[in-house]
Amino acid sequence: MATLLDGKVVLISGGTQGVGAGVVRAAAREGAKVVFTGRRAEAGKTLAAELESEGAQVRFVQADLADPAEAKNSVTRTIEEFGRIDALCNAAGLTTRGTLLDTTPELFDQHMAVNLRAPFFTMQAAVADMVARKAPGTIVNIISIAQHGGQSYLAPYVSAKAGLAGLTRNAAYAHRFDRIRINGLNIGWTETEGETAIQQRFHGADDNWAAEAAAKVPMGKLGQVDEIADMVVFLLSDRSGVVTGSVIDWDQTIIGGQD
């Protein structure tokens, strides 16, 4: 059977850990030529070497996407490596805590830089290449179920992610006749190493936090990286058909549901 992304050139931001790393693995498994970014050089090189040893075509680019120049350069590097960009997944994200009352301008700016400005300028560069080549393309933005409102301690995060949801729809509408499909996933509480660090840093969690959290949610487990990655790959692939401008709630929280 043909793989979903056979021969496609895919750029994934935030690919050194968590959901981003899961998408890197899934895209490589589905036959893509993959470039991924991250700030941690050692982790990036290790993942790239692992996948290359399995026969995948994978390149790691160290980048801090809070800098718009580095965000745009990630697309340039992808084109230099493989001649074009066919698909993009913006998975890099910052989840540090802050309420409306205690968020500093510095923390607010950090969230805007990583969670909104970085995907904006990465998308800008990717879409520019697609339009210049008159070629179709696909983009998936990892957003958050919290963009609907979220917890009180996620004020700057929600502000940025809600902006990304709006950007996803705006860009999809603007480039629908360029056949560039742009969608987003509002992922919920997900079990990752990054979430472990956040739970321990901000919420005093112990090493058993994920099991305790899973016992309290409807499906008996938190969101799983491999399942999210499969959904991303499907949306990046031609198998998702004509779907564009969709921001999909990928979670077990039912927005608006109440007892």
N, C-alpha and C positions, 0 to 999 in steps of 0.2 A: 504493500500500500504506500502511496505517496505521503510524505510527511507534510504537515500543515504549512511550514515556512520554507519549503525546499528552495534553496538558492537565494532567498530574500536577505537583504542586508539590514540588520536590526541594531539600533543603538538603544542601550538601556542605561539610564542614569541611576546612581545609587546601587550599583550591582555587586558590591562587596559583601553585603550581609542582608539578612531578612528577606522581605518580599522581592527586592531587586535581584538578589542572588538566585532566588527561586526562579525568577523569570529568565535570567541568564541560562540556567540549566535547562529549563523547558524549551527555550528558543533554540539552543544548541541541539537538543534532542530531536527537535522537529525540523532540523536541516538548515537552519539559518546560519549565515555568516554574522557573527556577533561581535560588536564592540560594546564594552561597558565601562562606566566611570565610577570613581569612588575616591575618597580622600586617603584611604589606607593602602599604601603601596604594597606592603607585604601580603595582605589578604587578597588584593586584586591579582597579584602575580601568581599566588598559590592557586587560586580558582582557575585562572586562565591556563596554567600549566596542567592542572588536573583534566580539564576538558579537552585540551589539545592532545593529551596522551590517549584520549579515547577517540581521536580522529576528528574532533570538531575544529572549525576555523573560528578562533576566538582571540580577541585582542583586548588588553586592558589599557585604559588611559587614566592616569592619575589626574584628578581635577577637583577643585573646590568650586562648585557651581554657584555659590553665593556671589562669585565674581561673574558678571554677565559675559565678559570676554572669554572666560573659561567655558561657560555654558555653550556659547556659540562655537568655540574652538573644538568642542567635543564632536560637533557635526563635521567640521572641517577635517578632523583627524579620521573620522569614519570614511569620508569620501576619499581621502588620501589612501587609506588601507584597501578599500574595496570598490572604489570608483563611483559610488552613489550611496544614497540612503533610501531605503524602501519603507522602513517602519521605525517607530520610536516609542519607547515606553518611559515615561517620566515617573520613576519610583523613588528617587531621593526625597527624603523628608526629615523634618525636625519636629520632635514631639515634646520638647521641654515645656514645663508648666508655667502658667501665669493667669491670674484673674483680671477682671476689669480694673480692680483697685490697686493691685500690686505689680502689674506689668510695667516695666520700664521702657522708655523709648528704644533702648538698645535691644531688649528682648523682642519687642514688637518688630523692629527692623530685621532682626535675625530670621524671624519666621517669614516675613515678607520676602526676604532675599532667597531663602532656600525653598519655601513651599509655594511661592507664586512667581517671583521674578525669574528664577532659574528655569522652570518649565516654559515660561513665556518666551524667553530668548532662545532656548533650545528648539522649541517649536518653530520660532521665526526662521531660524537657520535651516531646519529640516524642510519646512514647507517651501522655502525659497528654492532649494535644490530641486524639489519635486516639480514645482511650477516651471522652473527654467527648462527642465527636461520634458515638460508636458507628460509627466508620468504619474500614474495613480500612487497613492500611499496610504498608510494607516498609522494612527497615533492612539495610544491608550495612556491616559493620565490616572495615576493612583491618587485618589482623593481621600475622602473619609466620610463615614456615616455621620460623624460629628458636625459636618458642614451644615446639617439641618438645624443645629442649635448647640448640641454638645454639653459637656459638663462645665460648671462654672470655672474650673481651673484650666480650661483650654481656650481662653479668650483670644490670644493672638493666633493660636493654631487654627481655630475655627474661622477667624477673619480671613486668613490666607487661603484655607481650603475652600471656603465659600467662594472666594474670588476665582480659584482654579476651576470650580464647577461652572461658573459663569463664562470664564474664558474658553472652556471646552466647547460649550454650546455656541459661543460667538464665532470661534474659529471654524467649527464644523459648518456653520451656516455660510460663512464667508467663502469657504473653499469647496462647497459641495459640487459645483460644476467643474472643479479641477479634479474631481473623483478622489479627493483626499478625505478619507473617513476619520473622524476624530471622536473618540468616546472616552468615558471615564468610569472608574469603579469606586463607589463609596464603600471601602472596606471597613469592617468593624474591628472589634477587639481581636487581635491576632497574636498567636504564640510565636515570638521571635526572640533572639538574643538581645536585640535592642529594647524590646518591651520589658524583658527581665531587668535590664539595667535601669529603665525608667521606674518600674515598680519598686525596685530596691532603693533608688535614690530619693524618690518623692513620696512614696507611700509606705515605707518601712516593711516591704514584703520580704518573706524568707524564700528559701530555695524551692518550696513546695507551692508557690503562689499560683502557678498555672493549673495544677490539679484542683486546687481549692476554687479557683475561678470557674473552671470547667463544670464543676458540680453545681454551679448556681445558674447556668445558662440553659436555654431550652434544648439544644442539641447534645448537651453533655460534653462539649468540647469547644474550645475557642477556634477562631478562624485558623486554617492551616495554610502555610506558605505554598505547598505544592498544589493545593486546590485553587488558590488565587492565581498562581502562575499558569495553570491550565486554562483558566478563564481569559487571562490576558492574551495568551497565545492564540486562543480561538478568535478573540476580537481583532488581533493583528492580522489574522489570516483571511484568505478569500472565503473561507467557509462561513464567516459571519455576514456574508452577503452585502446588502445595501445599507446596513445599520450605521447611522452616523448621528452625532449630536445627542447620543443617549448617555445619561449619567445614571448608572445602575447601582441600586442599593444591594451590595453583596454582603449581607449580614443576617443575623437571626433576630435583630431588633426590628420590630414592626413600627415604622414611623406613624404616629397618630393613634396607635392601639393603646387602649387603657382597660384596666379592670374596674 
